[in-house]
Amino acid sequence: MSDNGIDPIWKLMGLLFKPHPWHGIPIGNDAPAILTTYIEIVPTDTIKYEIDKETGYLKVDRPQRFSNVIPSMYGLVPQTFCGEKVAEFCEEKTGRKGIIGDGDPLDICVLSEKPITHGNLILQAIPIGGFRMLDGNEADDKIIAVLKGDAVYSSINDIDECPPSVIERLKHYFLTYKELPGQSVPKCEITHTYNKQEAYEVIKRSQEDYHSRFGSIEKMLTDVLRS
């Protein structure tokens, strides 16, 4: 193993092939306190992009509806999966039954004073809390984080230190970004805004769900290459 815990064969593969943003990029040795994060969209995007799960390329999901523009950088946490354990935690905290994971990597919003103008990049993010969001009966948590080293937001240690207006803008976006014209019943709801420690628990559970669903892809490919 190399100093950062990545098998040398895996590192060499990264020189030849572009890693898949979900499966091929490590979450980082300091998770859940610091997360390697893949950014899909930024506030200047009028199109909602998201990762294509099969190819790892960004694809057009849909044009942003009405004036709905994401108020922060938004993307996914590599090597996470919202499955059984994330859903169990959501049931525990909401007191509801019949909740399932949404089957996607864990979503993350990253706050920064800097105007980063495009997605399809990775950065280091520090979680400060999150939203417990339900999309129908699916757990669809949104981790709220700050850009590591940011001159303004990196001083925030927990979500209650974040300006309320920022949190309200994020809430409004997620509560309306899937609405259709004439829809009377909201599709999404946010049951709780939670702190850093609770965000850590969601991240850990999403890592466990990932390994339950996919196993150790890195170890599997390393073993194949060495055989």
C-alpha positions as CSV (number, residue, x, y, z in Angstrom):
1,M,0.0,0.0,0.0
2,S,1.1,3.6,-0.6
3,D,1.2,6.2,2.1
4,N,-2.4,7.4,1.4
5,G,-3.8,3.8,1.6
6,I,-4.4,3.4,-2.1
7,D,-3.0,0.3,-3.8
8,P,-0.2,1.2,-6.2
9,I,-1.9,-0.8,-9.0
10,W,-5.0,1.2,-8.5
11,K,-3.0,4.4,-8.7
12,L,-1.4,3.2,-12.0
13,M,-4.9,2.5,-13.4
14,G,-5.7,6.1,-12.7
15,L,-2.9,7.2,-15.0
16,L,-4.4,5.2,-17.9
17,F,-8.1,5.6,-17.4
18,K,-10.4,8.3,-16.1
19,P,-11.8,7.1,-12.7
20,H,-15.6,6.9,-12.5
21,P,-16.6,9.8,-10.2
22,W,-18.9,7.6,-8.1
23,H,-16.8,4.4,-7.8
24,G,-13.3,5.3,-8.8
25,I,-12.5,8.3,-6.6
26,P,-11.8,7.5,-2.9
27,I,-13.9,9.4,-0.4
28,G,-10.7,10.2,1.5
29,N,-8.9,8.9,4.6
30,D,-10.3,11.7,6.8
31,A,-14.0,11.0,6.1
32,P,-16.5,11.9,7.5
33,A,-14.8,15.0,8.8
34,I,-13.3,15.9,5.3
35,L,-14.8,14.5,2.1
36,T,-13.5,14.3,-1.4
37,T,-16.6,15.6,-3.3
38,Y,-17.5,15.5,-7.0
39,I,-19.3,18.6,-8.1
40,E,-22.0,18.2,-10.8
41,I,-23.6,21.7,-10.9
42,V,-22.9,25.2,-9.8
43,P,-25.0,28.3,-9.2
44,T,-24.5,29.6,-12.7
45,D,-25.9,26.5,-14.4
46,T,-29.4,26.9,-15.9
47,I,-29.3,23.2,-16.9
48,K,-29.4,20.5,-14.2
49,Y,-26.5,18.1,-14.8
50,E,-26.0,14.8,-13.0
51,I,-23.7,11.9,-13.2
52,D,-24.5,9.1,-15.6
53,K,-24.2,6.0,-13.4
54,E,-23.1,3.7,-16.2
55,T,-20.4,5.8,-17.9
56,G,-19.4,8.3,-15.2
57,Y,-19.9,11.3,-17.6
58,L,-22.1,14.2,-16.8
59,K,-25.4,14.2,-18.6
60,V,-28.2,16.7,-19.0
61,D,-31.0,15.8,-16.5
62,R,-33.3,18.7,-17.3
63,P,-33.4,22.5,-17.7
64,Q,-33.9,24.2,-14.4
65,R,-37.6,25.0,-13.9
66,F,-38.8,28.6,-13.5
67,S,-36.2,30.5,-11.4
68,N,-34.9,27.4,-9.6
69,V,-31.1,27.8,-9.6
70,I,-29.0,25.9,-7.1
71,P,-27.6,28.4,-4.6
72,S,-24.4,26.4,-3.9
73,M,-22.2,23.9,-5.6
74,Y,-23.9,20.6,-5.6
75,G,-22.7,17.0,-6.3
76,L,-22.1,13.6,-4.8
77,V,-19.9,11.9,-2.2
78,P,-17.9,9.1,-3.9
79,Q,-18.2,5.6,-2.7
80,T,-21.5,6.2,-0.8
81,F,-24.9,4.8,-1.4
82,C,-28.3,5.6,0.2
83,G,-29.6,2.2,1.0
84,E,-30.9,0.2,4.0
85,K,-28.8,1.8,6.8
86,V,-29.5,5.4,5.6
87,A,-33.2,4.5,5.4
88,E,-33.2,3.0,8.9
89,F,-31.7,6.1,10.3
90,C,-34.3,8.2,8.6
91,E,-37.1,6.0,10.0
92,E,-35.6,6.3,13.5
93,K,-35.4,10.1,13.3
94,T,-38.7,10.7,11.7
95,G,-40.7,8.0,13.4
96,R,-42.1,6.9,10.0
97,K,-42.1,3.4,8.5
98,G,-41.7,2.1,5.0
99,I,-38.9,4.5,4.1
100,I,-36.3,3.2,1.6
101,G,-33.0,4.6,0.4
102,D,-33.1,6.4,-3.0
103,G,-30.4,4.1,-4.5
104,D,-28.1,7.0,-5.4
105,P,-24.8,8.3,-4.0
106,L,-25.1,10.7,-1.1
107,D,-25.8,14.3,-2.2
108,I,-23.8,17.2,-0.9
109,C,-24.0,21.0,-1.1
110,V,-20.7,22.9,-0.8
111,L,-20.7,26.5,0.3
112,S,-18.0,28.9,-0.9
113,E,-17.5,32.6,-1.4
114,K,-15.6,31.9,-4.6
115,P,-17.6,31.9,-7.9
116,I,-16.6,28.5,-9.2
117,T,-18.1,28.6,-12.7
118,H,-18.4,24.9,-13.8
119,G,-18.9,21.5,-12.4
120,N,-17.2,18.2,-13.3
121,L,-14.5,18.7,-10.7
122,I,-13.4,17.4,-7.3
123,L,-12.8,19.3,-4.1
124,Q,-12.4,18.9,-0.4
125,A,-15.5,19.6,1.6
126,I,-16.1,19.8,5.4
127,P,-19.6,18.8,6.5
128,I,-21.4,21.1,8.9
129,G,-24.9,19.5,8.9
130,G,-27.6,18.4,6.5
131,F,-31.3,18.2,5.5
132,R,-33.3,15.0,6.1
133,M,-35.2,15.1,2.9
134,L,-37.9,12.7,1.7
135,D,-38.8,12.3,-1.9
136,G,-42.0,10.3,-1.6
137,N,-41.0,7.4,0.6
138,E,-37.3,7.6,-0.3
139,A,-34.6,8.9,2.0
140,D,-32.7,11.6,0.0
141,D,-30.4,13.3,2.5
142,K,-28.6,16.5,1.5
143,I,-25.3,17.0,3.3
144,I,-24.4,20.7,3.8
145,A,-20.6,21.4,3.7
146,V,-18.1,24.2,3.3
147,L,-15.2,24.3,0.9
148,K,-12.0,23.5,2.8
149,G,-9.9,26.6,3.2
150,D,-12.6,29.0,2.0
151,A,-11.9,32.5,3.3
152,V,-15.5,33.0,4.6
153,Y,-17.3,29.7,5.0
154,S,-14.4,27.6,6.4
155,S,-14.8,29.4,9.8
156,I,-18.3,27.7,10.2
157,N,-18.0,24.7,12.3
158,D,-21.7,23.6,12.5
159,I,-24.9,24.4,10.7
160,D,-26.3,26.6,13.4
161,E,-23.4,29.0,12.7
162,C,-24.4,29.3,9.0
163,P,-26.4,32.4,8.0
164,P,-30.1,31.5,8.2
165,S,-30.7,33.1,4.8
166,V,-28.3,30.6,3.2
167,I,-30.1,27.6,4.8
168,E,-33.5,29.0,3.8
169,R,-32.4,29.4,0.1
170,L,-31.1,25.8,0.0
171,K,-34.3,24.6,1.6
172,H,-36.4,26.5,-0.9
173,Y,-34.5,25.1,-3.8
174,F,-34.8,21.4,-2.7
175,L,-38.5,21.8,-1.8
176,T,-39.3,23.2,-5.3
177,Y,-36.8,21.9,-7.8
178,K,-38.9,18.9,-8.8
179,E,-42.3,20.7,-8.8
180,L,-44.4,20.5,-12.0
181,P,-46.8,23.2,-13.1
182,G,-50.2,22.6,-11.6
183,Q,-48.9,20.1,-9.0
184,S,-50.9,20.5,-5.8
185,V,-49.0,18.2,-3.5
186,P,-45.3,18.8,-3.0
187,K,-43.1,15.9,-4.1
188,C,-40.3,16.5,-1.6
189,E,-40.3,17.5,2.1
190,I,-37.5,18.3,4.6
191,T,-38.4,16.9,8.0
192,H,-35.2,18.1,9.8
193,T,-32.2,20.3,9.6
194,Y,-29.5,18.4,11.5
195,N,-26.1,19.2,12.9
196,K,-22.5,18.1,12.0
197,Q,-22.5,15.0,14.2
198,E,-25.8,13.7,12.7
199,A,-24.3,14.4,9.2
200,Y,-21.3,12.2,10.2
201,E,-23.7,9.4,11.0
202,V,-25.5,9.7,7.7
203,I,-22.2,9.7,5.9
204,K,-20.9,6.6,7.8
205,R,-24.1,4.7,7.1
206,S,-24.0,5.6,3.4
207,Q,-20.4,4.2,3.3
208,E,-21.7,1.0,4.9
209,D,-24.6,0.8,2.4
210,Y,-22.1,1.3,-0.4
211,H,-19.9,-1.6,0.7
212,S,-23.0,-3.8,1.2
213,R,-24.2,-3.0,-2.3
214,F,-21.0,-2.9,-4.3
215,G,-18.3,-4.5,-2.0
216,S,-14.8,-3.2,-2.3
217,I,-14.5,-2.4,-6.0
218,E,-10.9,-1.3,-5.5
219,K,-9.9,-4.6,-3.9
220,M,-11.8,-6.6,-6.5
221,L,-10.1,-5.0,-9.4
222,T,-6.7,-5.1,-7.7
223,D,-7.1,-8.9,-7.2
224,V,-8.1,-9.4,-10.8
225,L,-5.1,-7.4,-12.1
226,R,-2.7,-9.3,-9.9
227,S,-4.1,-12.8,-10.8
